[in-house]
């Protein structure tokens, strides 16, 4: 492992992941179309039956939640990719080379971050067309997008760590599907006030809810915060969750990379 070559190793690793997207137009198209379809389906299907406590349009309430789910969606492809590399011996080959392990894994996370930034643009444009508005000025809005990308970066590391730990692509795909109910048990689609007490507490301590509420606050969109601390201090809670995820996932991923296949 070479620390001095870490930037070059990270760049080479990022290029490898981006080439996967370049040669897999279906993968890139699904990454772009799924969030756009979610705006249409949830915005208009749920929007016709939902009222936001305190007033405000439902689609303005919804969009920060969809942005947070786009960030959460980093877990599944990173998890499957990590397990695929481990299962096919790619990790063994990379480990035998004189490269920085941290650099290789950082490059993967940065490549995913570029894809996420590209996905957020059409998602935001469709949201604007559907009635979503930024009402707090450019500074807080840029802060909101920065927070979303930070959460995506942390989720990418988490997915890579879990994929290397599992080591089997099929198992990783099945376990990665658990991100769907994890994403639903949040305040992204509905206020937590209508949930049973124990369920509302789980939803309000969910990292996706913290990022969602932080986005609503920074974008100036309608919100319906619950009574738990993360709901009352969403920006601090979201930053805290990102720090916790990175502090756990980065060393776990590096350690799993070093031990994968042994």
C-alpha positions in Angstrom: 0.0 0.0 0.0 1.4 3.4 -0.9 0.1 6.6 0.7 1.9 8.8 -1.7 0.1 7.4 -4.7 -3.3 7.6 -3.1 -4.6 10.5 -5.3 -3.5 8.7 -8.5 -5.0 5.4 -7.2 -8.3 7.2 -6.4 -8.4 8.8 -9.8 -7.8 5.4 -11.5 -10.4 3.7 -9.4 -13.0 6.4 -10.1 -12.2 6.1 -13.9 -12.8 2.4 -13.7 -16.3 2.8 -12.1 -17.3 5.6 -14.5 -16.3 3.4 -17.4 -18.8 0.8 -16.1 -21.5 3.4 -16.4 -20.2 4.5 -19.8 -20.4 0.9 -21.2 -23.7 0.2 -19.4 -26.2 2.8 -20.8 -29.1 0.9 -19.2 -27.5 1.3 -15.7 -27.0 5.1 -16.3 -30.5 5.4 -17.8 -32.1 3.7 -14.8 -30.1 5.9 -12.4 -31.6 8.9 -14.2 -35.1 7.7 -14.8 -36.0 6.2 -11.5 -35.9 9.5 -9.5 -37.7 11.3 -12.3 -40.4 8.6 -12.2 -40.7 8.9 -8.4 -41.4 12.6 -8.8 -44.3 11.9 -11.1 -45.7 8.9 -9.2 -45.4 10.1 -5.6 -45.9 13.7 -6.4 -49.2 13.3 -8.2 -50.6 10.1 -6.7 -49.8 10.9 -3.1 -50.2 14.7 -3.8 -53.9 14.3 -4.7 -54.7 12.8 -1.2 -52.2 14.5 1.1 -52.3 17.7 3.1 -49.3 19.1 4.8 -49.8 20.2 8.4 -49.4 23.9 8.6 -50.1 24.4 5.0 -48.0 24.3 1.8 -48.0 22.2 -1.3 -47.3 18.5 -1.0 -44.9 18.4 -3.9 -42.7 21.0 -2.1 -42.9 18.9 1.0 -42.0 15.8 -1.0 -39.0 16.9 -3.1 -36.4 17.1 -0.2 -37.5 13.6 0.7 -36.9 12.3 -2.8 -33.5 14.0 -2.9 -32.6 12.1 0.3 -33.8 8.8 -1.2 -31.6 9.4 -4.2 -28.7 9.8 -1.8 -29.7 6.6 0.1 -29.8 4.7 -3.2 -26.0 4.7 -3.3 -26.1 1.7 -0.9 -27.4 -0.9 -3.2 -25.1 -0.5 -6.3 -22.0 0.1 -4.0 -22.9 -3.1 -2.1 -23.4 -5.2 -5.2 -20.3 -3.8 -6.8 -18.2 -4.5 -3.7 -19.5 -8.0 -3.5 -19.0 -8.6 -7.2 -15.4 -7.5 -7.1 -14.7 -9.7 -4.1 -16.5 -12.7 -5.6 -14.8 -12.5 -9.0 -11.3 -12.0 -7.6 -10.9 -8.4 -8.7 -10.3 -7.4 -5.1 -7.6 -10.1 -4.8 -5.8 -8.8 -7.9 -6.0 -5.1 -6.7 -4.7 -6.1 -3.3 -1.7 -7.8 -4.8 -0.7 -4.5 -6.5 1.3 -1.7 -4.9 -1.6 0.7 -4.5 -3.4 2.5 -1.8 -6.4 0.6 -0.6 -7.9 3.7 0.9 -7.3 5.4 -2.5 -9.0 2.7 -4.5 -12.1 2.7 -2.3 -12.2 6.5 -2.2 -12.1 6.6 -5.9 -15.2 4.3 -6.1 -17.0 6.6 -3.7 -16.1 9.7 -5.6 -17.2 8.2 -8.9 -20.6 7.4 -7.3 -20.7 11.0 -6.1 -20.3 12.3 -9.7 -23.2 10.0 -10.8 -25.3 11.3 -7.9 -24.7 14.9 -8.8 -25.7 14.1 -12.4 -28.9 12.4 -11.2 -29.8 15.3 -8.9 -29.9 17.8 -11.8 -32.8 16.2 -13.8 -34.6 15.3 -10.5 -34.5 19.0 -9.4 -35.6 20.2 -12.9 -38.5 17.8 -12.9 -39.4 18.9 -9.4 -39.3 22.6 -10.5 -41.6 21.7 -13.3 -44.0 19.9 -10.9 -44.2 23.0 -8.6 -41.3 22.6 -6.2 -39.5 25.9 -5.3 -36.4 27.0 -3.5 -37.6 29.7 -1.1 -34.6 30.4 1.1 -32.0 31.8 -1.3 -29.0 30.4 -3.0 -26.8 30.0 0.0 -29.0 27.7 2.1 -29.9 25.8 -1.1 -26.3 25.2 -2.0 -25.9 24.0 1.6 -28.8 21.6 1.2 -27.3 20.1 -2.0 -23.9 19.8 -0.4 -25.5 18.0 2.6 -27.3 15.6 0.2 -24.0 14.8 -1.6 -22.2 14.3 1.7 -25.0 11.8 2.7 -24.6 10.1 -0.7 -20.9 9.9 -0.1 -21.4 8.3 3.3 -24.0 5.8 1.9 -21.6 4.8 -0.9 -19.0 3.9 1.7 -21.5 2.0 3.7 -22.6 0.0 0.7 -19.0 -0.8 -0.3 -18.2 -1.9 3.3 -21.2 -4.2 3.4 -20.6 -5.6 -0.1 -17.0 -6.5 0.7 -18.2 -8.0 4.0 -20.8 -10.1 2.3 -18.6 -11.1 -0.6 -21.4 -12.7 -2.7 -23.1 -10.6 -5.4 -26.5 -12.4 -5.2 -26.6 -12.1 -1.4 -25.6 -8.5 -1.6 -28.5 -7.8 -4.0 -31.0 -9.4 -1.8 -29.8 -7.6 1.3 -29.5 -4.3 -0.5 -33.2 -4.5 -1.2 -33.8 -3.8 2.5 -32.9 -0.2 1.8 -36.5 0.1 0.3 -38.4 -0.3 3.6 -35.6 1.6 5.4 -36.3 4.5 3.0 -40.1 4.2 3.5 -39.9 4.3 7.3 -39.0 8.0 7.2 -40.7 11.4 7.0 -39.9 11.6 3.3 -43.4 10.9 2.1 -45.7 11.6 5.1 -45.4 13.5 8.3 -44.5 11.4 11.3 -47.2 12.9 13.4 -49.8 10.4 12.1 -47.8 7.4 12.9 -48.0 5.3 16.1 -45.7 6.6 18.8 -43.1 3.9 18.6 -43.1 4.0 14.8 -42.8 7.8 14.7 -39.8 7.6 17.0 -38.1 5.1 14.7 -38.9 7.3 11.7 -37.6 10.5 13.3 -34.3 8.8 14.3 -33.8 7.5 10.7 -30.9 9.2 9.0 -33.0 9.7 5.9 -35.6 11.7 7.9 -32.8 13.9 9.3 -31.5 14.6 5.8 -35.0 15.2 4.5 -36.0 17.6 7.3 -32.6 19.4 6.9 -33.4 19.8 3.2 -36.8 21.2 3.9 -35.4 23.7 6.3 -32.5 24.8 4.0 -34.7 24.9 0.9 -37.5 26.8 2.8 -40.1 24.1 2.0 -43.0 23.0 4.1 -42.2 20.6 6.9 -43.9 18.8 9.7 -41.1 18.0 12.3 -41.9 15.5 15.0 -40.9 15.7 18.7 -37.6 13.8 18.7 -34.3 15.7 18.8 -33.3 14.9 15.2 -36.6 16.3 14.0 -36.1 19.5 16.0 -32.4 20.0 14.9 -32.3 18.4 11.5 -29.2 20.0 10.1 -27.1 19.0 13.1 -28.7 15.6 13.1 -28.0 15.1 9.4 -24.3 16.1 9.7 -24.0 13.9 12.8 -25.4 10.9 11.0 -23.0 11.5 8.0 -20.1 11.6 10.4 -21.2 8.4 12.2 -21.7 6.6 8.9 -18.3 7.6 7.6 -16.5 6.9 10.9 -18.0 3.3 10.8 -18.0 2.5 7.1 -14.5 3.7 6.0 -12.4 1.6 8.4 -14.8 -1.3 7.9 -14.5 -1.1 4.1 -10.6 -0.9 4.3 -10.4 -3.8 6.7 -12.8 -5.9 4.6 -10.9 -5.1 1.5 -7.7 -6.3 3.1 -9.3 -9.5 4.3 -11.6 -10.2 1.4 -11.1 -13.7 -0.2 -8.9 -15.0 2.6 
